Amino acid sequence: MTGDETAACERWRRELSFVLREAVRNCLAHAGAERIEVTVRTTRRWMYARVQDDGAGFAVEAGPGRTQREPGTGNGLRSMRGRIEDLGGRLRVESAVGEGTRVEIRLPFGTRG
């Protein structure tokens, strides 16, 4: 963790902690990872967070533990994305089978109410 997280309002810190907790829980439940790295940076303009593992990975269009799915039916990822988008930010998931998973979150401070 770098930067002053108190630059973000309490709601942002709370929502970000929920999303990070869910991302780490997904790593533990699905990835079979040997390493999970969590990074959080705060600047005067934005907050950035990343959860990355070296686990099994998945086809993003299918969702973790699935071979195919309808878009948006993964409850965990959908909930995480919704929380971040409600704050004006964005959540991006990158993964490939056998190559681990990365969840990136960006919250620009200019969107705060």
Disulfide bonds with the S-S distance in Angstrom:
none
